[in-house]
Amino acid sequence: MAQALRQGLEQEAYAVTVAANGWKGLEQAQRRQFQAILLDVMLPGLDGFSLARQLRSGGDNTPILMVTARDTVEDLVIGFESGAADYLTKPFSFLELLARLRSLIRRAGDQPRELRVADLMMETQSHLVSRNGSAVTLTRTEYLLLECLMKNAGHVMSRDAIARTVWGDNTAIEQNSIDWYVKALRDKVDGNSSMKLIHTVRGFGYRLSAEV
């Protein structure tokens, strides 16, 4: 499969590096700079989840598209928490994979370096978040959720739109799970501030705004 994907991507004018196992993949990713990483979960030596976590802990923000035959909700959550930007389950078509890679690369190129709403600030390159000058520590999913709300500040985001942005189009996540993540994020972002930024719009979704 790796060689077939390599051939297909090279025919689309991409320069491709293939690693035969997880440890070699980690070494390649740490030594070179890539636009995107296509990462199989079931790699020999070092599995894809562990590889992604090591890259993220080292500050590498290269977009990761994970591919795997494991398609349970628990596996999807582990993948996103490990650092995946998107998740593709086997079997998949090459055209779908190509479209997802292009989307990841385009989104990474369009990423603003700083997002700011009132006294809430996010640095998208370093993934640092602060409120009124104090650091806010977030999990990866909380960070992606906050990024989604900040990029659409002032607008109501439906739960479906949040699910597509944070967890991907192919992820079945229940609405009460989204509510749980929003509550956890609100506790960290708004908990110690008199100005509440994350608002519930009943029957529609959520809005991040300095205005009630």
mmCIF file of the C-alpha atoms, coordinates in Angstrom:
data_MODEL
# 
_entry.id   MODEL 
# 
loop_
_atom_site.group_PDB 
_atom_site.id 
_atom_site.type_symbol 
_atom_site.label_atom_id 
_atom_site.label_alt_id 
_atom_site.label_comp_id 
_atom_site.label_asym_id 
_atom_site.label_entity_id 
_atom_site.label_seq_id 
_atom_site.pdbx_PDB_ins_code 
_atom_site.Cartn_x 
_atom_site.Cartn_y 
_atom_site.Cartn_z 
_atom_site.occupancy 
_atom_site.B_iso_or_equiv 
_atom_site.pdbx_formal_charge 
_atom_site.auth_seq_id 
_atom_site.auth_comp_id 
_atom_site.auth_asym_id 
_atom_site.auth_atom_id 
_atom_site.pdbx_PDB_model_num 
ATOM 1   C CA . MET A 1 1   ? 0.000   0.000  0.000   1.00 0.00 ? 1   MET A CA 1 
ATOM 2   C CA . ALA A 1 2   ? 2.812   2.423  0.864   1.00 0.00 ? 2   ALA A CA 1 
ATOM 3   C CA . GLN A 1 3   ? 4.418   2.025  -2.545  1.00 0.00 ? 3   GLN A CA 1 
ATOM 4   C CA . ALA A 1 4   ? 1.080   2.367  -4.353  1.00 0.00 ? 4   ALA A CA 1 
ATOM 5   C CA . LEU A 1 5   ? 0.327   5.580  -2.455  1.00 0.00 ? 5   LEU A CA 1 
ATOM 6   C CA . ARG A 1 6   ? 3.808   6.866  -3.156  1.00 0.00 ? 6   ARG A CA 1 
ATOM 7   C CA . GLN A 1 7   ? 3.392   6.260  -6.871  1.00 0.00 ? 7   GLN A CA 1 
ATOM 8   C CA . GLY A 1 8   ? -0.022  7.932  -6.928  1.00 0.00 ? 8   GLY A CA 1 
ATOM 9   C CA . LEU A 1 9   ? 1.153   10.994 -5.005  1.00 0.00 ? 9   LEU A CA 1 
ATOM 10  C CA . GLU A 1 10  ? 4.274   11.376 -7.150  1.00 0.00 ? 10  GLU A CA 1 
ATOM 11  C CA . GLN A 1 11  ? 2.050   11.324 -10.226 1.00 0.00 ? 11  GLN A CA 1 
ATOM 12  C CA . GLU A 1 12  ? 0.250   14.285 -8.630  1.00 0.00 ? 12  GLU A CA 1 
ATOM 13  C CA . ALA A 1 13  ? 3.620   16.124 -8.410  1.00 0.00 ? 13  ALA A CA 1 
ATOM 14  C CA . TYR A 1 14  ? 4.238   15.571 -4.688  1.00 0.00 ? 14  TYR A CA 1 
ATOM 15  C CA . ALA A 1 15  ? 7.683   14.723 -3.353  1.00 0.00 ? 15  ALA A CA 1 
ATOM 16  C CA . VAL A 1 16  ? 7.183   11.665 -1.126  1.00 0.00 ? 16  VAL A CA 1 
ATOM 17  C CA . THR A 1 17  ? 9.339   10.064 1.563   1.00 0.00 ? 17  THR A CA 1 
ATOM 18  C CA . VAL A 1 18  ? 8.341   6.585  2.772   1.00 0.00 ? 18  VAL A CA 1 
ATOM 19  C CA . ALA A 1 19  ? 9.370   5.087  6.120   1.00 0.00 ? 19  ALA A CA 1 
ATOM 20  C CA . ALA A 1 20  ? 9.064   1.328  6.655   1.00 0.00 ? 20  ALA A CA 1 
ATOM 21  C CA . ASN A 1 21  ? 8.412   1.515  10.407  1.00 0.00 ? 21  ASN A CA 1 
ATOM 22  C CA . GLY A 1 22  ? 7.467   3.954  13.146  1.00 0.00 ? 22  GLY A CA 1 
ATOM 23  C CA . TRP A 1 23  ? 10.967  4.672  14.418  1.00 0.00 ? 23  TRP A CA 1 
ATOM 24  C CA . LYS A 1 24  ? 12.243  5.485  10.921  1.00 0.00 ? 24  LYS A CA 1 
ATOM 25  C CA . GLY A 1 25  ? 9.174   7.664  10.357  1.00 0.00 ? 25  GLY A CA 1 
ATOM 26  C CA . LEU A 1 26  ? 9.856   9.584  13.572  1.00 0.00 ? 26  LEU A CA 1 
ATOM 27  C CA . GLU A 1 27  ? 13.489  10.074 12.575  1.00 0.00 ? 27  GLU A CA 1 
ATOM 28  C CA . GLN A 1 28  ? 12.520  11.352 9.108   1.00 0.00 ? 28  GLN A CA 1 
ATOM 29  C CA . ALA A 1 29  ? 9.925   13.741 10.535  1.00 0.00 ? 29  ALA A CA 1 
ATOM 30  C CA . GLN A 1 30  ? 12.397  15.133 13.071  1.00 0.00 ? 30  GLN A CA 1 
ATOM 31  C CA . ARG A 1 31  ? 15.186  15.605 10.517  1.00 0.00 ? 31  ARG A CA 1 
ATOM 32  C CA . ARG A 1 32  ? 13.189  17.106 7.642   1.00 0.00 ? 32  ARG A CA 1 
ATOM 33  C CA . GLN A 1 33  ? 10.330  19.517 7.109   1.00 0.00 ? 33  GLN A CA 1 
ATOM 34  C CA . PHE A 1 34  ? 7.172   18.232 5.411   1.00 0.00 ? 34  PHE A CA 1 
ATOM 35  C CA . GLN A 1 35  ? 3.937   19.864 4.302   1.00 0.00 ? 35  GLN A CA 1 
ATOM 36  C CA . ALA A 1 36  ? 1.924   16.927 5.674   1.00 0.00 ? 36  ALA A CA 1 
ATOM 37  C CA . ILE A 1 37  ? 2.398   13.484 7.214   1.00 0.00 ? 37  ILE A CA 1 
ATOM 38  C CA . LEU A 1 38  ? 0.367   10.441 6.134   1.00 0.00 ? 38  LEU A CA 1 
ATOM 39  C CA . LEU A 1 39  ? 0.526   8.143  9.142   1.00 0.00 ? 39  LEU A CA 1 
ATOM 40  C CA . ASP A 1 40  ? -0.667  4.540  9.482   1.00 0.00 ? 40  ASP A CA 1 
ATOM 41  C CA . VAL A 1 41  ? -1.705  3.622  13.026  1.00 0.00 ? 41  VAL A CA 1 
ATOM 42  C CA . MET A 1 42  ? -0.495  -0.003 12.929  1.00 0.00 ? 42  MET A CA 1 
ATOM 43  C CA . LEU A 1 43  ? 3.157   0.646  12.169  1.00 0.00 ? 43  LEU A CA 1 
ATOM 44  C CA . PRO A 1 44  ? 5.823   -1.862 13.219  1.00 0.00 ? 44  PRO A CA 1 
ATOM 45  C CA . GLY A 1 45  ? 8.182   -0.738 15.972  1.00 0.00 ? 45  GLY A CA 1 
ATOM 46  C CA . LEU A 1 46  ? 6.432   2.466  17.011  1.00 0.00 ? 46  LEU A CA 1 
ATOM 47  C CA . ASP A 1 47  ? 2.681   2.755  16.430  1.00 0.00 ? 47  ASP A CA 1 
ATOM 48  C CA . GLY A 1 48  ? 1.151   5.819  14.786  1.00 0.00 ? 48  GLY A CA 1 
ATOM 49  C CA . PHE A 1 49  ? -0.495  7.156  17.954  1.00 0.00 ? 49  PHE A CA 1 
ATOM 50  C CA . SER A 1 50  ? 2.821   7.132  19.834  1.00 0.00 ? 50  SER A CA 1 
ATOM 51  C CA . LEU A 1 51  ? 4.679   8.638  16.881  1.00 0.00 ? 51  LEU A CA 1 
ATOM 52  C CA . ALA A 1 52  ? 2.189   11.518 16.631  1.00 0.00 ? 52  ALA A CA 1 
ATOM 53  C CA . ARG A 1 53  ? 2.393   12.191 20.370  1.00 0.00 ? 53  ARG A CA 1 
ATOM 54  C CA . GLN A 1 54  ? 6.195   12.349 20.235  1.00 0.00 ? 54  GLN A CA 1 
ATOM 55  C CA . LEU A 1 55  ? 6.101   14.812 17.346  1.00 0.00 ? 55  LEU A CA 1 
ATOM 56  C CA . ARG A 1 56  ? 3.564   17.062 19.089  1.00 0.00 ? 56  ARG A CA 1 
ATOM 57  C CA . SER A 1 57  ? 5.418   16.961 22.406  1.00 0.00 ? 57  SER A CA 1 
ATOM 58  C CA . GLY A 1 58  ? 8.526   18.117 20.530  1.00 0.00 ? 58  GLY A CA 1 
ATOM 59  C CA . GLY A 1 59  ? 6.680   21.105 19.042  1.00 0.00 ? 59  GLY A CA 1 
ATOM 60  C CA . ASP A 1 60  ? 6.183   19.703 15.529  1.00 0.00 ? 60  ASP A CA 1 
ATOM 61  C CA . ASN A 1 61  ? 2.873   21.043 14.155  1.00 0.00 ? 61  ASN A CA 1 
ATOM 62  C CA . THR A 1 62  ? 2.995   19.382 10.721  1.00 0.00 ? 62  THR A CA 1 
ATOM 63  C CA . PRO A 1 63  ? -0.572  18.345 9.734   1.00 0.00 ? 63  PRO A CA 1 
ATOM 64  C CA . ILE A 1 64  ? -1.087  14.587 10.222  1.00 0.00 ? 64  ILE A CA 1 
ATOM 65  C CA . LEU A 1 65  ? -3.596  12.478 8.305   1.00 0.00 ? 65  LEU A CA 1 
ATOM 66  C CA . MET A 1 66  ? -3.993  9.123  10.076  1.00 0.00 ? 66  MET A CA 1 
ATOM 67  C CA . VAL A 1 67  ? -5.110  6.035  8.176   1.00 0.00 ? 67  VAL A CA 1 
ATOM 68  C CA . THR A 1 68  ? -6.278  2.888  9.924   1.00 0.00 ? 68  THR A CA 1 
ATOM 69  C CA . ALA A 1 69  ? -8.721  -0.004 9.843   1.00 0.00 ? 69  ALA A CA 1 
ATOM 70  C CA . ARG A 1 70  ? -9.657  0.801  13.463  1.00 0.00 ? 70  ARG A CA 1 
ATOM 71  C CA . ASP A 1 71  ? -12.817 2.885  13.242  1.00 0.00 ? 71  ASP A CA 1 
ATOM 72  C CA . THR A 1 72  ? -14.373 2.863  16.710  1.00 0.00 ? 72  THR A CA 1 
ATOM 73  C CA . VAL A 1 73  ? -15.186 6.204  18.336  1.00 0.00 ? 73  VAL A CA 1 
ATOM 74  C CA . GLU A 1 74  ? -12.554 5.437  20.997  1.00 0.00 ? 74  GLU A CA 1 
ATOM 75  C CA . ASP A 1 75  ? -9.874  4.966  18.307  1.00 0.00 ? 75  ASP A CA 1 
ATOM 76  C CA . LEU A 1 76  ? -10.903 8.211  16.608  1.00 0.00 ? 76  LEU A CA 1 
ATOM 77  C CA . VAL A 1 77  ? -10.683 10.118 19.890  1.00 0.00 ? 77  VAL A CA 1 
ATOM 78  C CA . ILE A 1 78  ? -7.242  8.637  20.617  1.00 0.00 ? 78  ILE A CA 1 
ATOM 79  C CA . GLY A 1 79  ? -6.112  9.637  17.132  1.00 0.00 ? 79  GLY A CA 1 
ATOM 80  C CA . PHE A 1 80  ? -7.197  13.256 17.496  1.00 0.00 ? 80  PHE A CA 1 
ATOM 81  C CA . GLU A 1 81  ? -5.852  13.522 21.038  1.00 0.00 ? 81  GLU A CA 1 
ATOM 82  C CA . SER A 1 82  ? -2.527  12.141 19.768  1.00 0.00 ? 82  SER A CA 1 
ATOM 83  C CA . GLY A 1 83  ? -2.252  14.970 17.271  1.00 0.00 ? 83  GLY A CA 1 
ATOM 84  C CA . ALA A 1 84  ? -4.023  13.926 14.072  1.00 0.00 ? 84  ALA A CA 1 
ATOM 85  C CA . ALA A 1 85  ? -5.634  16.718 12.065  1.00 0.00 ? 85  ALA A CA 1 
ATOM 86  C CA . ASP A 1 86  ? -7.788  14.241 10.108  1.00 0.00 ? 86  ASP A CA 1 
ATOM 87  C CA . TYR A 1 87  ? -8.587  10.535 10.187  1.00 0.00 ? 87  TYR A CA 1 
ATOM 88  C CA . LEU A 1 88  ? -9.250  8.186  7.239   1.00 0.00 ? 88  LEU A CA 1 
ATOM 89  C CA . THR A 1 89  ? -10.468 4.620  7.745   1.00 0.00 ? 89  THR A CA 1 
ATOM 90  C CA . LYS A 1 90  ? -9.595  1.716  5.464   1.00 0.00 ? 90  LYS A CA 1 
ATOM 91  C CA . PRO A 1 91  ? -10.612 0.886  2.854   1.00 0.00 ? 91  PRO A CA 1 
ATOM 92  C CA . PHE A 1 92  ? -10.482 4.302  1.208   1.00 0.00 ? 92  PHE A CA 1 
ATOM 93  C CA . SER A 1 93  ? -10.195 5.626  -2.318  1.00 0.00 ? 93  SER A CA 1 
ATOM 94  C CA . PHE A 1 94  ? -7.043  7.376  -3.470  1.00 0.00 ? 94  PHE A CA 1 
ATOM 95  C CA . LEU A 1 95  ? -9.102  10.353 -4.627  1.00 0.00 ? 95  LEU A CA 1 
ATOM 96  C CA . GLU A 1 96  ? -10.518 10.826 -1.120  1.00 0.00 ? 96  GLU A CA 1 
ATOM 97  C CA . LEU A 1 97  ? -7.057  10.586 0.425   1.00 0.00 ? 97  LEU A CA 1 
ATOM 98  C CA . LEU A 1 98  ? -5.711  13.094 -2.098  1.00 0.00 ? 98  LEU A CA 1 
ATOM 99  C CA . ALA A 1 99  ? -8.545  15.531 -1.355  1.00 0.00 ? 99  ALA A CA 1 
ATOM 100 C CA . ARG A 1 100 ? -7.961  15.290 2.389   1.00 0.00 ? 100 ARG A CA 1 
ATOM 101 C CA . LEU A 1 101 ? -4.203  15.830 2.035   1.00 0.00 ? 101 LEU A CA 1 
ATOM 102 C CA . ARG A 1 102 ? -4.757  18.869 -0.160  1.00 0.00 ? 102 ARG A CA 1 
ATOM 103 C CA . SER A 1 103 ? -7.222  20.266 2.372   1.00 0.00 ? 103 SER A CA 1 
ATOM 104 C CA . LEU A 1 104 ? -4.759  19.787 5.252   1.00 0.00 ? 104 LEU A CA 1 
ATOM 105 C CA . ILE A 1 105 ? -1.930  21.457 3.351   1.00 0.00 ? 105 ILE A CA 1 
ATOM 106 C CA . ARG A 1 106 ? -4.158  24.357 2.286   1.00 0.00 ? 106 ARG A CA 1 
ATOM 107 C CA . ARG A 1 107 ? -5.482  24.927 5.816   1.00 0.00 ? 107 ARG A CA 1 
ATOM 108 C CA . ALA A 1 108 ? -1.949  24.893 7.224   1.00 0.00 ? 108 ALA A CA 1 
ATOM 109 C CA . GLY A 1 109 ? -0.877  27.520 4.676   1.00 0.00 ? 109 GLY A CA 1 
ATOM 110 C CA . ASP A 1 110 ? -3.875  29.732 5.446   1.00 0.00 ? 110 ASP A CA 1 
ATOM 111 C CA . GLN A 1 111 ? -3.368  29.610 9.213   1.00 0.00 ? 111 GLN A CA 1 
ATOM 112 C CA . PRO A 1 112 ? -3.141  33.066 10.849  1.00 0.00 ? 112 PRO A CA 1 
ATOM 113 C CA . ARG A 1 113 ? -0.307  33.429 13.357  1.00 0.00 ? 113 ARG A CA 1 
ATOM 114 C CA . GLU A 1 114 ? -2.460  34.979 16.077  1.00 0.00 ? 114 GLU A CA 1 
ATOM 115 C CA . LEU A 1 115 ? -6.127  34.978 17.016  1.00 0.00 ? 115 LEU A CA 1 
ATOM 116 C CA . ARG A 1 116 ? -7.465  37.469 19.545  1.00 0.00 ? 116 ARG A CA 1 
ATOM 117 C CA . VAL A 1 117 ? -10.905 38.103 21.065  1.00 0.00 ? 117 VAL A CA 1 
ATOM 118 C CA . ALA A 1 118 ? -11.019 40.663 23.902  1.00 0.00 ? 118 ALA A CA 1 
ATOM 119 C CA . ASP A 1 119 ? -8.284  39.552 26.347  1.00 0.00 ? 119 ASP A CA 1 
ATOM 120 C CA . LEU A 1 120 ? -8.161  35.983 24.982  1.00 0.00 ? 120 LEU A CA 1 
ATOM 121 C CA . MET A 1 121 ? -5.176  35.309 22.719  1.00 0.00 ? 121 MET A CA 1 
ATOM 122 C CA . MET A 1 122 ? -4.073  32.241 20.754  1.00 0.00 ? 122 MET A CA 1 
ATOM 123 C CA . GLU A 1 123 ? -0.710  31.863 18.998  1.00 0.00 ? 123 GLU A CA 1 
ATOM 124 C CA . THR A 1 124 ? -1.350  29.328 16.253  1.00 0.00 ? 124 THR A CA 1 
ATOM 125 C CA . GLN A 1 125 ? 2.301   28.522 15.572  1.00 0.00 ? 125 GLN A CA 1 
ATOM 126 C CA . SER A 1 126 ? 3.292   27.741 19.170  1.00 0.00 ? 126 SER A CA 1 
ATOM 127 C CA . HIS A 1 127 ? -0.246  26.691 20.237  1.00 0.00 ? 127 HIS A CA 1 
ATOM 128 C CA . LEU A 1 128 ? 0.009   28.947 23.283  1.00 0.00 ? 128 LEU A CA 1 
ATOM 129 C CA . VAL A 1 129 ? -3.265  30.281 24.703  1.00 0.00 ? 129 VAL A CA 1 
ATOM 130 C CA . SER A 1 130 ? -3.590  33.034 27.294  1.00 0.00 ? 130 SER A CA 1 
ATOM 131 C CA . ARG A 1 131 ? -6.398  34.973 28.957  1.00 0.00 ? 131 ARG A CA 1 
ATOM 132 C CA . ASN A 1 132 ? -5.593  38.439 30.317  1.00 0.00 ? 132 ASN A CA 1 
ATOM 133 C CA . GLY A 1 133 ? -1.901  37.545 30.115  1.00 0.00 ? 133 GLY A CA 1 
ATOM 134 C CA . SER A 1 134 ? -2.205  34.265 32.043  1.00 0.00 ? 134 SER A CA 1 
ATOM 135 C CA . ALA A 1 135 ? -1.489  30.971 30.289  1.00 0.00 ? 135 ALA A CA 1 
ATOM 136 C CA . VAL A 1 136 ? -4.427  28.617 29.675  1.00 0.00 ? 136 VAL A CA 1 
ATOM 137 C CA . THR A 1 137 ? -3.498  24.931 29.475  1.00 0.00 ? 137 THR A CA 1 
ATOM 138 C CA . LEU A 1 138 ? -5.673  22.966 27.038  1.00 0.00 ? 138 LEU A CA 1 
ATOM 139 C CA . THR A 1 139 ? -5.812  19.442 25.684  1.00 0.00 ? 139 THR A CA 1 
ATOM 140 C CA . ARG A 1 140 ? -5.456  19.113 21.927  1.00 0.00 ? 140 ARG A CA 1 
ATOM 141 C CA . THR A 1 141 ? -9.206  18.691 21.428  1.00 0.00 ? 141 THR A CA 1 
ATOM 142 C CA . GLU A 1 142 ? -9.933  21.709 23.634  1.00 0.00 ? 142 GLU A CA 1 
ATOM 143 C CA . TYR A 1 143 ? -7.404  23.721 21.638  1.00 0.00 ? 143 TYR A CA 1 
ATOM 144 C CA . LEU A 1 144 ? -9.007  22.760 18.306  1.00 0.00 ? 144 LEU A CA 1 
ATOM 145 C CA . LEU A 1 145 ? -12.453 23.573 19.690  1.00 0.00 ? 145 LEU A CA 1 
ATOM 146 C CA . LEU A 1 146 ? -11.293 26.988 20.897  1.00 0.00 ? 146 LEU A CA 1 
ATOM 147 C CA . GLU A 1 147 ? -9.584  27.639 17.567  1.00 0.00 ? 147 GLU A CA 1 
ATOM 148 C CA . CYS A 1 148 ? -12.833 26.811 15.767  1.00 0.00 ? 148 CYS A CA 1 
ATOM 149 C CA . LEU A 1 149 ? -14.788 29.254 17.946  1.00 0.00 ? 149 LEU A CA 1 
ATOM 150 C CA . MET A 1 150 ? -12.160 32.009 17.723  1.00 0.00 ? 150 MET A CA 1 
ATOM 151 C CA . LYS A 1 151 ? -11.903 31.793 13.939  1.00 0.00 ? 151 LYS A CA 1 
ATOM 152 C CA . ASN A 1 152 ? -15.681 32.261 13.817  1.00 0.00 ? 152 ASN A CA 1 
ATOM 153 C CA . ALA A 1 153 ? -15.885 34.799 16.650  1.00 0.00 ? 153 ALA A CA 1 
ATOM 154 C CA . GLY A 1 154 ? -19.211 36.597 16.782  1.00 0.00 ? 154 GLY A CA 1 
ATOM 155 C CA . HIS A 1 155 ? -20.970 33.871 14.788  1.00 0.00 ? 155 HIS A CA 1 
ATOM 156 C CA . VAL A 1 156 ? -23.034 30.991 16.117  1.00 0.00 ? 156 VAL A CA 1 
ATOM 157 C CA . MET A 1 157 ? -21.414 27.605 15.455  1.00 0.00 ? 157 MET A CA 1 
ATOM 158 C CA . SER A 1 158 ? -23.827 24.680 15.338  1.00 0.00 ? 158 SER A CA 1 
ATOM 159 C CA . ARG A 1 159 ? -22.819 21.403 16.954  1.00 0.00 ? 159 ARG A CA 1 
ATOM 160 C CA . ASP A 1 160 ? -22.640 19.790 13.495  1.00 0.00 ? 160 ASP A CA 1 
ATOM 161 C CA . ALA A 1 161 ? -20.292 22.515 12.235  1.00 0.00 ? 161 ALA A CA 1 
ATOM 162 C CA . ILE A 1 162 ? -18.123 22.147 15.336  1.00 0.00 ? 162 ILE A CA 1 
ATOM 163 C CA . ALA A 1 163 ? -18.017 18.356 14.895  1.00 0.00 ? 163 ALA A CA 1 
ATOM 164 C CA . ARG A 1 164 ? -16.914 18.654 11.250  1.00 0.00 ? 164 ARG A CA 1 
ATOM 165 C CA . THR A 1 165 ? -14.231 21.231 12.051  1.00 0.00 ? 165 THR A CA 1 
ATOM 166 C CA . VAL A 1 166 ? -12.773 19.632 15.180  1.00 0.00 ? 166 VAL A CA 1 
ATOM 167 C CA . TRP A 1 167 ? -13.290 15.908 14.620  1.00 0.00 ? 167 TRP A CA 1 
ATOM 168 C CA . GLY A 1 168 ? -13.580 15.649 10.812  1.00 0.00 ? 168 GLY A CA 1 
ATOM 169 C CA . ASP A 1 169 ? -16.368 14.797 8.399   1.00 0.00 ? 169 ASP A CA 1 
ATOM 170 C CA . ASN A 1 170 ? -16.072 11.022 8.919   1.00 0.00 ? 170 ASN A CA 1 
ATOM 171 C CA . THR A 1 171 ? -16.402 11.077 12.714  1.00 0.00 ? 171 THR A CA 1 
ATOM 172 C CA . ALA A 1 172 ? -19.625 10.179 14.512  1.00 0.00 ? 172 ALA A CA 1 
ATOM 173 C CA . ILE A 1 173 ? -19.509 12.130 17.762  1.00 0.00 ? 173 ILE A CA 1 
ATOM 174 C CA . GLU A 1 174 ? -22.605 12.575 19.893  1.00 0.00 ? 174 GLU A CA 1 
ATOM 175 C CA . GLN A 1 175 ? -23.895 16.075 20.607  1.00 0.00 ? 175 GLN A CA 1 
ATOM 176 C CA . ASN A 1 176 ? -23.704 15.591 24.362  1.00 0.00 ? 176 ASN A CA 1 
ATOM 177 C CA . SER A 1 177 ? -19.997 14.830 23.944  1.00 0.00 ? 177 SER A CA 1 
ATOM 178 C CA . ILE A 1 178 ? -19.556 18.183 22.187  1.00 0.00 ? 178 ILE A CA 1 
ATOM 179 C CA . ASP A 1 179 ? -21.432 19.844 25.054  1.00 0.00 ? 179 ASP A CA 1 
ATOM 180 C CA . TRP A 1 180 ? -19.057 18.177 27.524  1.00 0.00 ? 180 TRP A CA 1 
ATOM 181 C CA . TYR A 1 181 ? -15.995 19.482 25.665  1.00 0.00 ? 181 TYR A CA 1 
ATOM 182 C CA . VAL A 1 182 ? -17.472 22.994 25.520  1.00 0.00 ? 182 VAL A CA 1 
ATOM 183 C CA . LYS A 1 183 ? -18.128 22.921 29.261  1.00 0.00 ? 183 LYS A CA 1 
ATOM 184 C CA . ALA A 1 184 ? -14.537 21.802 29.961  1.00 0.00 ? 184 ALA A CA 1 
ATOM 185 C CA . LEU A 1 185 ? -13.232 24.565 27.670  1.00 0.00 ? 185 LEU A CA 1 
ATOM 186 C CA . ARG A 1 186 ? -15.500 27.175 29.261  1.00 0.00 ? 186 ARG A CA 1 
ATOM 187 C CA . ASP A 1 187 ? -14.263 26.252 32.737  1.00 0.00 ? 187 ASP A CA 1 
ATOM 188 C CA . LYS A 1 188 ? -10.682 26.930 31.648  1.00 0.00 ? 188 LYS A CA 1 
ATOM 189 C CA . VAL A 1 189 ? -11.253 30.025 29.509  1.00 0.00 ? 189 VAL A CA 1 
ATOM 190 C CA . ASP A 1 190 ? -14.050 31.793 31.414  1.00 0.00 ? 190 ASP A CA 1 
ATOM 191 C CA . GLY A 1 191 ? -13.758 30.295 34.886  1.00 0.00 ? 191 GLY A CA 1 
ATOM 192 C CA . ASN A 1 192 ? -11.681 33.046 36.509  1.00 0.00 ? 192 ASN A CA 1 
ATOM 193 C CA . SER A 1 193 ? -12.871 36.009 34.442  1.00 0.00 ? 193 SER A CA 1 
ATOM 194 C CA . SER A 1 194 ? -15.797 38.360 35.015  1.00 0.00 ? 194 SER A CA 1 
ATOM 195 C CA . MET A 1 195 ? -16.149 38.703 31.217  1.00 0.00 ? 195 MET A CA 1 
ATOM 196 C CA . LYS A 1 196 ? -17.625 35.502 29.766  1.00 0.00 ? 196 LYS A CA 1 
ATOM 197 C CA . LEU A 1 197 ? -16.656 34.800 26.173  1.00 0.00 ? 197 LEU A CA 1 
ATOM 198 C CA . ILE A 1 198 ? -18.180 31.386 25.392  1.00 0.00 ? 198 ILE A CA 1 
ATOM 199 C CA . HIS A 1 199 ? -21.960 31.637 25.124  1.00 0.00 ? 199 HIS A CA 1 
ATOM 200 C CA . THR A 1 200 ? -24.644 28.994 24.592  1.00 0.00 ? 200 THR A CA 1 
ATOM 201 C CA . VAL A 1 201 ? -27.245 29.940 21.978  1.00 0.00 ? 201 VAL A CA 1 
ATOM 202 C CA . ARG A 1 202 ? -30.094 27.629 22.886  1.00 0.00 ? 202 ARG A CA 1 
ATOM 203 C CA . GLY A 1 203 ? -31.398 25.559 20.006  1.00 0.00 ? 203 GLY A CA 1 
ATOM 204 C CA . PHE A 1 204 ? -28.531 26.615 17.717  1.00 0.00 ? 204 PHE A CA 1 
ATOM 205 C CA . GLY A 1 205 ? -25.078 26.033 19.216  1.00 0.00 ? 205 GLY A CA 1 
ATOM 206 C CA . TYR A 1 206 ? -22.257 28.146 20.629  1.00 0.00 ? 206 TYR A CA 1 
ATOM 207 C CA . ARG A 1 207 ? -20.744 31.578 20.021  1.00 0.00 ? 207 ARG A CA 1 
ATOM 208 C CA . LEU A 1 208 ? -17.474 33.067 21.207  1.00 0.00 ? 208 LEU A CA 1 
ATOM 209 C CA . SER A 1 209 ? -17.841 36.802 21.689  1.00 0.00 ? 209 SER A CA 1 
ATOM 210 C CA . ALA A 1 210 ? -17.170 39.596 24.165  1.00 0.00 ? 210 ALA A CA 1 
ATOM 211 C CA . GLU A 1 211 ? -20.824 40.591 23.629  1.00 0.00 ? 211 GLU A CA 1 
ATOM 212 C CA . VAL A 1 212 ? -23.549 38.656 25.472  1.00 0.00 ? 212 VAL A CA 1 
# 
